[in-house]
Structure formats: C-alpha cells, structure tokens
Amino acid sequence: MNGSVEASKQFKVGDHIGWQQPGANNTEVYTQWATSKRFHVGDSLCDCRNILSTAAFEYQNDSVLVVEKWDYYHCNINKPISSFDDGNTVINLDRPGLFYFISGVPDHCKKSQKLMIQVMGLHQRAESSPGIPNTPEVGLAPGPHPSSSGIVVTVTLTSVFLALILTVVTM
C-alpha cells in the first residue's frame, strides 16, 4: 500500500462568524461548525480574516484558552493548558484526539463561546491501485501518538463514531 499524505489544511474557526461570543439565537454555532469539518493531525485552526493568511484566531478584546475536558464543560478559565490573548493565534493540531477551546473572557464560555474538536490521524490521499483503474487504496492510520500527559491516545473509527453520537445526544 502506497497511501501518501495530503497537505494539511487551515480552518477558519466559525467561518464568517469568527471567534466571538455568539448571539443568543446562535448558541450552537461552534458545535455545528466543528461537526461539519474533518480535522486531521497537521491541520491548524484559525480565525483569519483572510483565509490565505498564515495568521490565526484573529480577535479583539477576547482570548483563546486551550483547556482540559472538565474545564471545557464547566467553563473554568483558571487552569488553561495554554492561553493566548495577542489577537493573532495559530493552533496546530499536532496529535489525534479531542481538543477543547474556550474564551478567556468571563461569561463568554457560559454563553457558548467554546469549541470542541475531534482530530483524526494524518490526511491520507486515495490513489489508484496498480492494474485496477480508479480503485483507491486504503491507507493505514499512523500508530498511536503520546498525548501531553504521557497517555497513549488511539483513535479508531468506532471511538470517533461514539464521540459523534455522544456529542449529538448531549445537544
């Protein structure tokens, strides 16, 4: 099997809405945005005004916190893994698994300015099998990657499917 890796992608967080406190009638904007995308190791998140720009998470009078699961669900801004408030932040998705982001502005998270994404393994590009035209080869996902806590994270199709079901059920 000669599955080759595709180029990484840059995503504009929230598309045209960007990274801001959602309006009262649009509280599910970041959940809907995340479920409409497929994220892979090597991709990056941005809130770029110009999608071709390498700048990311452009915002004003706000911040981006990378947090643990508990802090995400409880909107706890006191113990972030990483904190950014420079108005121009790139988040590289460097491992498979769940990533949790919240606004560092008090009460913005409680008003739904938070984002949870599931990151898959590296992009795999389908290629034709020798002798059989237009038959894509099945690429193997990379082996498990250690997380920042030292625990090995393995993402399977079943776990991704279950995570998506749980996300939909909890909405």
C-alpha positions in Angstrom: 0.0 0.0 0.0 1.4 3.4 -1.0 -1.0 5.7 0.8 0.5 9.2 0.6 -0.1 12.0 2.9 -2.1 15.1 1.7 -1.2 18.6 2.6 -2.5 20.0 5.9 -5.4 22.4 6.0 -6.1 25.6 7.8 -9.6 26.1 9.1 -11.1 29.5 9.9 -12.9 29.0 13.2 -16.5 29.8 12.9 -16.1 30.6 9.2 -17.6 34.1 8.6 -18.6 34.5 12.2 -15.1 34.1 13.5 -14.1 33.7 17.2 -16.6 35.8 19.2 -19.4 35.4 21.7 -22.3 34.0 19.7 -25.6 35.8 19.7 -28.5 34.5 21.9 -30.2 32.9 18.8 -27.0 31.2 17.6 -25.5 29.4 20.7 -24.7 26.2 18.8 -22.6 27.9 16.1 -19.3 26.4 17.2 -20.7 22.9 17.7 -22.3 23.0 14.3 -19.2 24.4 12.7 -17.0 21.6 14.3 -19.3 18.8 13.3 -19.3 20.0 9.7 -15.5 19.6 9.4 -12.9 16.8 9.4 -9.8 17.7 11.3 -6.5 15.7 10.9 -3.1 15.8 12.5 -1.1 18.7 10.9 -4.2 20.9 10.3 -4.4 24.3 12.1 -7.3 26.3 13.4 -7.6 30.0 12.7 -10.0 32.8 12.8 -8.4 34.5 9.8 -10.0 37.5 8.1 -8.1 36.5 5.0 -8.2 32.6 4.8 -5.0 32.6 2.8 -3.2 34.4 5.6 -1.0 32.4 8.0 -2.4 34.5 10.8 -4.8 32.6 13.1 -7.5 33.2 15.7 -7.7 36.9 14.9 -9.8 38.5 17.6 -10.2 41.7 19.5 -10.9 42.1 23.2 -11.0 38.4 23.7 -8.7 35.4 24.2 -8.4 31.7 23.4 -7.7 29.1 26.1 -6.8 25.5 25.4 -8.3 23.6 28.3 -8.9 20.1 29.7 -12.3 18.4 29.2 -13.6 19.3 32.8 -12.7 22.9 32.3 -14.4 23.0 28.9 -17.7 21.7 30.3 -17.5 23.9 33.4 -16.2 27.0 31.7 -13.3 27.1 34.1 -10.8 29.8 32.9 -8.5 29.4 35.9 -6.2 26.5 34.8 -5.7 26.6 31.0 -3.2 24.3 29.3 -2.3 27.3 27.0 -3.6 30.9 27.0 -3.5 33.3 24.1 -4.6 36.9 24.1 -2.4 38.5 21.4 -5.3 38.7 18.9 -3.4 36.6 16.4 -3.0 32.9 17.4 -2.4 29.7 15.4 -3.4 26.4 16.9 -1.6 23.5 15.3 -3.5 20.2 15.6 -0.4 18.0 16.3 -2.0 14.9 17.7 -5.2 12.8 17.3 -7.9 13.1 19.9 -10.1 15.8 21.4 -9.1 19.4 21.7 -11.0 21.8 23.9 -11.1 25.6 23.5 -12.9 28.3 25.4 -12.9 32.1 25.6 -10.9 33.5 28.5 -13.3 36.4 28.9 -15.5 35.8 31.9 -19.0 34.6 31.0 -18.3 34.2 27.2 -17.8 30.5 27.6 -21.1 30.2 29.5 -22.7 32.0 26.6 -21.4 29.2 24.2 -18.1 30.7 23.1 -16.4 27.3 23.2 -15.2 24.8 20.7 -14.5 21.0 21.0 -13.0 19.2 18.0 -12.0 15.6 17.2 -8.7 15.3 15.4 -8.1 12.2 13.2 -4.8 10.8 12.1 -2.8 12.2 9.2 -4.6 13.0 5.9 -4.5 10.1 3.5 -4.8 10.6 -0.2 -6.5 7.9 -2.2 -4.5 6.6 -5.1 -5.4 4.1 -7.8 -4.3 0.5 -7.3 -2.0 -0.8 -9.9 -3.8 -2.6 -12.7 -7.3 -1.6 -11.4 -8.3 1.9 -12.7 -9.9 4.3 -10.3 -9.7 2.0 -7.3 -8.5 3.8 -4.2 -6.0 2.1 -1.9 -6.8 2.0 1.8 -4.2 3.9 3.7 -3.3 2.9 7.3 -3.6 5.4 10.0 -0.4 6.2 11.9 0.3 4.5 15.1 -0.7 5.9 18.5 0.8 9.3 19.5 1.5 10.1 23.1 -0.5 12.9 24.5 0.9 15.7 26.5 0.1 13.8 29.7 2.1 10.7 28.6 -1.0 8.6 28.0 -1.2 7.0 24.6 -4.2 8.1 22.6 -5.5 5.7 19.9 -8.3 6.9 17.6 -10.4 4.3 15.9 -13.4 4.6 13.6 -15.6 3.2 16.4 -14.4 5.7 19.0 -14.9 8.6 16.6 -18.4 7.4 15.8 -19.2 7.1 19.5 -17.8 10.5 20.2 -20.0 12.0 17.5 -23.1 10.2 18.8 -22.4 11.4 22.3 -22.0 15.0 21.0 -25.3 14.8 19.2 -27.1 13.2 22.2 -25.8 15.8 24.6 -27.0 18.7 22.4 
